[in-house]
Amino acid sequence: MRWLVGWSSIAASFGTVGAVGNGGEGRTVHPVGSQLLWGDPDPLWAVGDWRPDEIRVIGVATPEGAPTARLAVLGCCGATDEQLRVGLLAARGGAMRHLTAWPGSYTAVVQIGRRITVAGDLAGARPVFHTPWANGTAFATAALPLADLIEAQLDIGHLAALLACPETPEALGDGTPYVGVKRVPPGHALILREGSREITGYEAVASLAVAAPQADPVHAVEGVRDALVEAVRARLTAPRHAPEGRPPDPGPVPGMGPADRRAARGGPVAGIGADLSGGSASATLALLASGLPGLPGTLLGHGTGAGERLLAVTFNDLTTRGNEDELERARVIAANPRLHHVVVAGGEEALPYASLGAGALTDEPAPSLVLAERHRRRLSAGSADHLVGHGARQVLDAHPARLADLLMDRRRRHLLRPVAALTKAEGPTAHSLFVPLTVYRAARRLARTSYRTGLESAAGLLPDANRHAPDLATPADASLAALAWSRPGPAARWLTGEALAEVSVRLQEAAIRPASVQRPGEARARAALARGAADHRILEQAAEIRSQRLHAPFLDNQVVRAARALPESLRVQPGARAAILRRVLSGAGIHDLPPGWGTPSQATSTAVTRTGLRTALPDLMALFDAPLLADAGLVEARVVRKALRAASEGEPLPLDGLADLASTELWLRRLLARRGTCWTGTAAPRQRAVAGGVIPARRTLQP
């Protein structure tokens, strides 16, 4: 796990580098295993196994007596040193958006005198956290170190909101699972001046009174292509790294080649690689990376390097059927001579919920915790720099609530194709005849519902979510449920009435607070993107392999901005994501794609999840025999065990909700079992976060 941490305080100097504390001058505290980027009075550290090229610090010459001006960029950034200097000069004048406009995925920190600006990203894959501390404010790109710093306890109310309404920012607010540690929203920056803090957005907010001019679809798709190509190019032009500390090759083993032996040792291959699942997102990245023209030193202007081939990794699940078409598409794509194809086979040991007892502690809970072992087995056969297609669905697809945005702009004819697709997916039933009218009414109702009314209605319905959970058996049912300002998450049906009531109070309080209200479809789409980006961040930590970096170009700022410029009429069309990516590849000179490319595989994913749930049922029953979630008052153990048993037997229950419950319980157990803190020094905290290893008592709601 890699993170950066620093603080801003009222005092001008503490006398020594990083000297700060609760007792006065000379009592030092600094993070364990850190490297200092700059010192007092407002120090900044990088913690973890950062590569040398992932940390860049730029300073500009200032006149005698002028405030210090310097910029730190941590992560994969495609900007040159000169571009960083220009961005630093722009930031001195307050233009923070320049810090987020370069290709890649990174965190930028600017110090102008005593003013510090930390810019988060648009998706939420690189968040920023802050907390009051030592007469000032500490900030970091991870919440757990700040929780250790202030010896925070668990915020049970936030965990309840995370389970009840995971895609509702109004319920989650700016909180984290730790009391006192706050999160900067995506698209915002944290500004610190001598300990005081300010959070401001750096993106323009569209007006609700006047519809924005519709962008030309051709130019919009070209913008997505250019942004995606630059995102991939930023990874390809970065220095290559060989894995460190790999165990020696044991030599020939019957039935195992060199690649198999290396994968068994758990170390990645030097160079760059990508997932290749046969789907649209990962295949697009693999093809762009293997044939991207214009790279210096490449053979005939193509390829990832002079004579270098891209390592394409395909995961083959041996426990289920139905993925033969996807594997065949991956094989056809991998016939490209610039690709080196590796197929990783996985049996029961790679199913969801496998190896629940093993795993690292992550910053926060996320559903990807139950999939960590599955992803780790695939990634162990990958490269030191590995491209993944995570985030493509949230960035490019249209949220069902965007149908209401079309009605607000009086573009009713664009509803015909998505509604017809939902009717076709429903099948030839009597119910399907009413789908078009039902969907149109729901979209019109959402378009006419104000932000405050929508949240208040959701708050009123939430306490009954565990008794009257909606049936989401068909795509039409799921789309109708999504046509709302807020809806309960899949795990809400198993929460206690007290937990749901507390989240309802959060929604009611958020409804009366002033807010910069967006269109319902745009707001719901941004919330879904933030949820997906947070899950990807936790997956990086849970499935982390030493010396390997996961790259998700679809979550880069420039790709997100380009995708937001796509007209809604293009987004809502059936198969829009595959069509957009096909045009992206066509613009990059790649035309030959296998038949069925871009076909969704959700049915296969559901079958795999159910198989993993059935296989791991004894471990899950033991996990929820005396769960910490029940001690916190969030669930009843008996109810969860009954749901797990029913889902393993094939009952149509929301599997995503059970994954949320299992991952949160796993995270709580790992958090309370940890030892030590992230800090050292004479003034370091004496206790870790959640000190004492107990679940705090829940607050009783007053009538």
Secondary structure, DSSP 8 states (H G I E B T S, - for coil): --EEEEEEESSS--SSTTB--SS-TT-B-EETTEEEEE-TTS-EEEESS--GGGEEEEE----TT---EEEEEEEEE---HHHHHHHHHHHHTT-GGGGG-SSEEEEEEEEETTEEEEE--SSSSS--EEEEETTEEEEES-HHHHHHHHT--B-HHHHHHHHH-TT-HHHHTT--SBTT-EE--TTEEEEEETTEEEEEE-S----SSS------HHHHHHHHHHHHHHHHHHHHTS-----SS-------BTTB-HHHHHHHHT--EEEEEEE--SSHHHHHHHHHHHH-TT-TT-BTTBSSBTTB-EEEEEEEETT-SS-HHHHHHHHHHTTSTTEEEEEEEE-GGGSTTTTTT-----SS--GGGGGHHHHHHHHTTSEEEEE--TTHHHHHS--TTHHHHHHHTT-GGGGHHHHHHHHHHH-SSTGGGGHHHHHHHHHHHHHTS-HHHHHHHHHHHGGGTTTS-----SHHHHHHHHSSS----TTGGGB-HHHHHHHHHHHHHHHTS------HHHHHHHHHHHHHHHHHHHHHHHT--TT-EEE-GGGSHHHHHHHHTS-HHHHTSTTHHHHHHHHHHHHTT-----TTTT---HHHHHHHHHHHHHHTHHHHHHHTSS-HHHHTTSB-HHHHHHHHHHHHTT----HHHHHHHHHHHHHHHHHHH--S-SEESTT--SS-SSTTS----------
